[in-house]
Amino acid sequence: MAMPVLAQPEVGSDLRPVPVSTRNGLLEILTMRRDPFDFSQKRLEQYGEVFAMSALGTRFVTAHGAEAANEILMNKDRAFANAPAWSYFIGPFFNRGIMLLDFDEHRHHRHILQQAFAPKVLKGYFDEMQPVIVDRVAKFPTGEVKLFEEFKELTLDIALEIFLGLELSKPEADRLNKAFIETVRAGVALVRKPVPGGRWWKGLRSRKILEEFFYKHIPAKRATATPDLFSVLCHAEGDDGERFTDEDVVNHMIFVLMAAHDTTTITMTQMAYRMAEHPEWQAQARAQSMELNAELTYDDLAGMTMIDSIMKESLRMCPPVPAQPRMAIKDTQISGHFIPANTMVTIPQLANHRDPRYFTDPDVFDPTRFGPDRAEDKGHRMAWMPFGGGVHKCIGLYFGQMEIKTIMHNLLRDYEWSVPAGYRLPMDYSALPVPKDKLPVTLVRR
């Protein structure tokens, strides 16, 4: 029996059709969530680097490899769009965030939004951020500690302080945190209708909570310029003096706050796990931090090479955003395969980051692969892409790295942490990749 295909290319075309998995789509999704690495390997062996499956009410083409990622993300023919793809997953919850805009509109919004992440502004955030981090890390509990929860609470504190510039009560901060969690998880709901109590329903409810919060505070932010992101977005102007509308500000704040909060937490959790699993790397990172003053300067960040390598390797082994979806908005091709218009395509960077063509022993934690003598991440510009690529590359990546390095610097100087021999971090890949057990460690004050 011939293998089913997504669509046949035109007669005479040298493009190949995309093979389609015949397995039940729900089973495919559940199998992928259980072990995405095994899933990718088996589908690669069965179908090759480009294959399709039906799931969640649509057909997805998964395109493995750095070359395919380059074709999609560099998007020279403007054949792929972000908005219709991401909107399918998170549109109702992160409507018109910067990642959900395309082409000229995306460029216009990004140009204004970039002002909030310019070097001078980043230095201001750093000065505001460091005292919060020093104070909060010093108050971490000791003994048996779930580090994921500590990191999540800390990154929320930083986001509220630096991005919102508001002092909130603990109940209000907890309410916002819960709303962000529910909006993120809603995007990968298996039941994609507002059934009461379901993920989709909770996501819609939480989006309203976040909107009401931001709209309530906009008048005060418009009235007085302050150094926080919320205020910067209220006052930023384009080249012709145009400003974001209230709706624009709310949409961007909800998206950026989610992105900064969750991705940073996931990255630090992976770093802490790897440094507990490999105490020799924890010791080397600590030694470098001890050579610096307890209070960092902005210029110190560039010299934190050990933490930087550990961060990069942790991002390679578990990128916080495990895949990048796009929608083909016209007939096109990927790696010589015919892709018809209105097809969802996905770049699986979780699997791509372990491509043996670019990474030696890809399942092994080895920060030295990022050193100048090896530079395995430079083998292809899309071999290592935890922040995406092309025009939609993460706008807040430098802020995120600045926050991570500062937190890890303080954690390394103040504490040592460990996990039992043979411990392996159990992961939940049903939304963004988070540890099922919240990463329990033994945390000891130095």
Order of alpha helices (4+ residues) and beta strands (2+ residues): alpha-alpha-beta-beta-alpha-beta-alpha-alpha-alpha-beta-alpha-alpha-alpha-alpha-alpha-alpha-alpha-beta-beta-beta-beta-alpha-alpha-beta-beta-beta-beta
